[in-house]
Amino acid sequence: MERSAARNSAKKHVSDRDWKHRCRMLTSIDDIRSLRFWKAVAAECLGSLFLILVGCGSCVDWDTENKVVRVSLCFGLAYATMIWTFYHVSGGHINPSITFAHFVTRRVSLARTVLYIVAQMIGALIGAGILKGLTPSTRGGAATALHPEVTSGQGFGVELFITFFVVLTYFATYDKKRKDLSGSFPLTLGLAIAASHLFAYSYTGASLNTARSFGAAAMDGEWSDHWIYWLGPFIGATLGGLVYDNAFALNASFEKARAFLLASEYEHDSYPAKKTTIKIIQEEVEEVNTTPDKPALDSA
């Protein structure tokens, strides 16, 4: 009886400790108490401000010729620049979709996720407000909108897949265990964003970023089909993060996926990378002269 009671007490203690750990992981009190955390929140706000100011500024109708190329390059370069500037401070999310993908894959706490997204939204509102104040009212706004021939369902699909593509690229480039490629992480992501705009700008305005659509819509008063720019990017980001982390990451494994779903303590970088071994089989091939010898000619 005493042993049974001791075992039950030990199980209860482990269960309580597990619950406390999960609660701590979600709320992350240590994050909120850290000055570095609030610097990161400020960096996300400022990065979002400049992204919307510069990126959406390229959407203003000064010249409609080559507008898609101009907007694509401007957003791609602006993203790359902001990531380069603030990566060491906050991770350079500058996008609620990327932040949400980090939360779904258990890389950041709930507290950090919520405050990052709030900061990104505030930065987008301020950036869009500054842009509106600097732009003549006759030149129109920068709100994302569907092409008249594109249905809301099609627009949702476009936003989902371009965000899936960008977040998959983000996680693949961010993978610290990869040694096969080297280069600029910000530039790689900027190119992915530019490519997404080249494809999707004529369809939906190529939001990829809920804060971008929210800030511009609030300033322009354009809320038609606005749900697309929330639901599409968040679902696409979730798919991109989960697919790469559990299927294509260098340390992807069944044990890692199981721990991701069940373990209270989970650190994605703690799982070793799998080494790819290529075996080269050498075979000895005998050269056979298939040409028959010419018969000797009889002398006359």
C-alpha positions in Angstrom: 0.0 0.0 0.0 2.8 2.4 0.9 4.7 1.7 -2.3 1.5 2.2 -4.3 0.8 5.5 -2.6 4.5 6.6 -3.2 4.2 5.7 -6.9 0.9 7.7 -7.2 2.5 10.6 -5.4 5.5 10.5 -7.7 3.3 10.4 -10.8 1.3 13.4 -9.5 4.5 15.3 -8.9 5.7 14.6 -12.4 2.3 15.5 -13.8 2.2 18.8 -11.9 5.8 19.6 -13.0 4.8 18.8 -16.6 1.8 21.1 -16.5 3.8 23.9 -14.9 6.5 23.5 -17.7 3.8 23.7 -20.4 2.3 26.7 -18.8 5.7 28.4 -18.5 6.5 27.6 -22.1 3.2 29.2 -23.3 3.4 32.3 -21.2 7.2 32.6 -21.0 7.3 35.0 -18.0 11.1 35.2 -18.5 10.5 36.8 -22.0 8.3 39.5 -20.6 10.7 40.4 -17.8 13.7 40.7 -20.2 14.7 44.1 -21.6 16.1 42.3 -24.7 12.6 41.0 -25.4 11.1 44.5 -25.4 13.9 45.6 -27.7 12.8 42.8 -30.0 9.2 43.9 -29.9 10.2 47.4 -30.8 12.3 46.1 -33.6 9.3 44.2 -35.1 7.2 47.4 -34.8 9.9 49.6 -36.5 10.6 47.0 -39.2 6.9 46.7 -40.0 6.6 50.5 -40.2 9.4 50.8 -42.7 8.3 47.8 -44.8 4.8 49.3 -45.2 6.0 52.8 -45.8 8.5 51.8 -48.5 6.8 48.8 -49.9 3.3 50.2 -50.1 4.8 53.5 -51.4 5.7 51.6 -54.6 2.0 50.7 -55.0 0.9 54.4 -55.4 -0.3 55.2 -58.9 2.5 57.5 -60.1 3.2 55.4 -63.2 1.3 52.3 -64.1 3.9 51.1 -66.6 5.9 48.1 -65.2 4.1 48.5 -61.9 4.2 44.8 -61.1 8.0 44.7 -61.5 8.4 47.8 -59.4 6.3 46.6 -56.5 7.8 43.1 -56.6 11.4 44.4 -56.4 10.5 47.1 -53.8 8.8 44.6 -51.4 11.5 42.0 -51.9 14.4 44.4 -51.3 12.6 46.1 -48.4 12.0 42.7 -46.7 15.6 41.7 -47.2 16.8 45.0 -45.8 14.7 44.9 -42.7 15.6 41.3 -42.0 19.3 42.2 -42.3 18.8 45.1 -40.0 16.8 43.4 -37.2 17.6 39.7 -37.4 20.1 39.8 -34.5 17.5 41.6 -32.3 14.1 39.9 -33.0 14.8 37.2 -35.6 13.6 39.5 -38.4 10.0 38.2 -38.7 8.4 41.5 -39.8 5.3 39.5 -40.7 2.6 38.0 -38.5 2.5 34.9 -40.7 6.2 34.1 -40.1 5.7 34.8 -36.4 2.7 32.4 -36.3 4.7 29.7 -38.1 7.4 30.0 -35.4 4.7 29.6 -32.7 3.1 26.6 -34.4 6.5 24.8 -34.7 7.2 25.6 -31.0 10.1 27.9 -31.6 8.6 30.9 -29.7 6.3 31.3 -26.8 2.7 32.5 -26.9 3.6 35.7 -25.2 6.2 36.5 -27.8 3.9 35.6 -30.6 1.0 37.8 -29.4 3.3 40.8 -28.7 5.2 40.5 -31.9 2.0 40.4 -33.9 0.5 43.4 -32.0 3.8 45.3 -32.6 3.7 44.4 -36.3 0.1 45.6 -36.6 0.9 48.9 -34.9 4.0 49.5 -37.0 1.9 48.8 -40.2 -0.8 51.3 -39.1 1.9 54.0 -38.4 3.7 53.3 -41.7 0.5 53.4 -43.7 -0.5 56.6 -41.9 2.8 58.3 -42.7 2.5 57.1 -46.3 -1.1 58.6 -46.6 0.2 61.9 -45.2 3.0 62.0 -47.7 0.9 61.1 -50.7 -1.4 63.4 -52.7 -5.0 62.2 -52.3 -5.4 62.1 -56.1 -2.9 59.2 -56.4 -5.0 56.6 -54.7 -4.0 54.2 -51.9 -2.1 50.9 -51.5 -4.8 48.5 -50.1 -4.7 44.9 -51.4 -7.7 44.0 -53.5 -8.8 41.1 -55.7 -8.8 41.4 -59.5 -12.4 41.8 -60.7 -12.2 38.4 -62.4 -10.7 36.6 -59.4 -13.2 35.0 -56.9 -12.7 35.1 -53.2 -12.0 31.4 -53.1 -9.3 31.8 -55.8 -7.8 34.7 -53.9 -7.7 32.7 -50.7 -5.9 29.9 -52.5 -3.4 32.3 -54.0 -2.6 33.9 -50.7 -2.3 30.5 -49.0 0.2 29.1 -51.5 2.4 32.1 -51.9 2.7 32.3 -48.1 3.4 28.6 -48.0 6.2 29.1 -50.5 7.7 32.0 -48.6 7.6 30.4 -45.2 9.0 27.1 -46.6 11.9 29.2 -48.0 12.3 31.0 -44.7 12.6 27.8 -42.7 14.8 26.1 -45.2 17.2 29.1 -45.3 17.1 29.5 -41.5 18.0 25.8 -40.9 21.2 26.0 -38.9 22.1 22.4 -39.5 22.4 22.8 -43.3 26.0 23.1 -44.6 25.3 22.4 -48.3 24.6 26.0 -49.3 26.0 29.3 -48.3 24.8 32.8 -49.1 22.7 35.6 -47.8 19.6 34.6 -45.8 17.9 38.0 -46.1 18.5 38.1 -49.9 17.1 34.6 -50.4 13.9 35.5 -48.6 13.7 38.8 -50.5 13.9 36.9 -53.8 11.2 34.5 -52.7 9.0 37.5 -51.8 9.7 39.3 -55.1 8.9 36.1 -57.0 5.6 35.8 -55.1 4.7 39.4 -56.0 5.6 38.8 -59.7 3.1 35.9 -59.7 0.3 37.0 -57.4 0.2 40.8 -57.5 -2.3 40.9 -60.4 -4.5 38.3 -58.6 -4.7 39.6 -55.0 -2.2 42.3 -54.6 0.2 39.7 -53.1 -0.2 40.5 -49.4 1.7 37.6 -47.8 1.5 39.7 -44.7 -1.7 40.4 -42.7 -0.1 43.5 -41.2 0.6 44.9 -44.6 -3.1 44.5 -45.7 -4.5 45.6 -42.4 -2.5 48.9 -42.3 -3.3 49.9 -45.9 -7.0 48.9 -45.5 -7.4 51.0 -42.3 -6.0 54.1 -44.1 -7.9 53.6 -47.3 -11.1 52.2 -45.9 -11.0 49.3 -48.2 -12.2 46.1 -46.5 -13.6 44.0 -49.4 -12.7 40.4 -49.0 -10.4 41.3 -46.2 -10.7 37.9 -44.5 -8.6 36.4 -47.3 -5.6 38.4 -46.1 -5.9 36.9 -42.6 -6.9 33.3 -43.2 -4.8 32.6 -46.3 -1.4 33.8 -45.0 -1.9 32.2 -41.5 -2.9 28.8 -42.9 -0.2 28.9 -45.6 2.4 29.8 -42.9 1.3 26.9 -40.7 1.6 24.5 -43.6 5.0 25.8 -44.6 6.5 25.6 -41.1 5.1 22.2 -40.3 6.0 20.6 -43.6 9.6 21.8 -43.6 10.3 21.2 -39.9 8.9 17.6 -39.9 9.6 16.4 -43.4 12.4 18.3 -45.1 14.6 19.6 -42.3 18.0 18.0 -42.1 17.2 16.6 -38.6 13.6 15.6 -39.5 12.7 12.2 -38.0 9.9 10.2 -36.4 11.4 10.8 -32.9 11.4 14.6 -33.5 7.8 14.6 -34.9 6.7 12.5 -31.9 8.4 14.9 -29.4 6.9 17.9 -31.2 3.4 16.5 -30.6 3.7 14.9 -27.2 6.8 16.1 -25.3 6.6 19.0 -22.8 10.2 19.8 -23.3 11.0 20.2 -27.0 13.9 21.9 -28.8 14.0 21.4 -32.5 17.7 22.0 -32.8 18.6 19.3 -30.2 17.9 16.5 -32.7 21.0 15.6 -34.7 21.1 16.0 -38.4 21.1 12.9 -40.6 24.1 12.5 -42.8 23.4 11.5 -46.3 25.7 8.8 -47.5 26.2 8.2 -51.2 27.8 4.9 -52.1 29.5 4.7 -55.4 29.7 1.2 -56.8 32.5 0.6 -59.2 32.2 -2.2 -61.7 35.0 -3.6 -63.8 34.0 -3.7 -67.4 35.9 -5.9 -69.8 36.3 -4.4 -73.1 35.5 -7.0 -75.7 36.7 -6.4 -79.2 33.6 -7.3 -81.2 35.3 -6.5 -84.6 36.3 -9.8 -86.2 39.8 -10.1 -87.5 40.1 -9.6 -91.2 41.0 -12.8 -93.1 44.4 -12.9 -94.6 44.4 -12.5 -98.4 46.0 -15.4 -100.3 48.7 -14.3 -102.6 48.0 -15.0 -106.2 
